[in-house]
């Protein structure tokens, strides 16, 4: 998917967010080449309180 997005569209960066406690999702992102760029960031996921996440770029 990343190869397609970078090669066939004008997308320049792919981002992802994972809940801090979700080590499995973090591992999958690392395995496919994402780089963690921020830790413990508040993000609005629609819950009453902000969700604390790590941010990833590919």
FENHUHU-V212292 format. One line per field, one symbol per residue. psi: psi as a letter, one per 30 degrees, with the letter a starting at -180 (. if undefined). A space follows every 10 residues. Layout:
# FENHUHU-V212292
psi->???
This chain:
# FENHUHU-V212292
psi->eeeeeefflg kfkkllkkke fieeeeeeee egglkkfkkh kkkjgglelk kklkkkl.
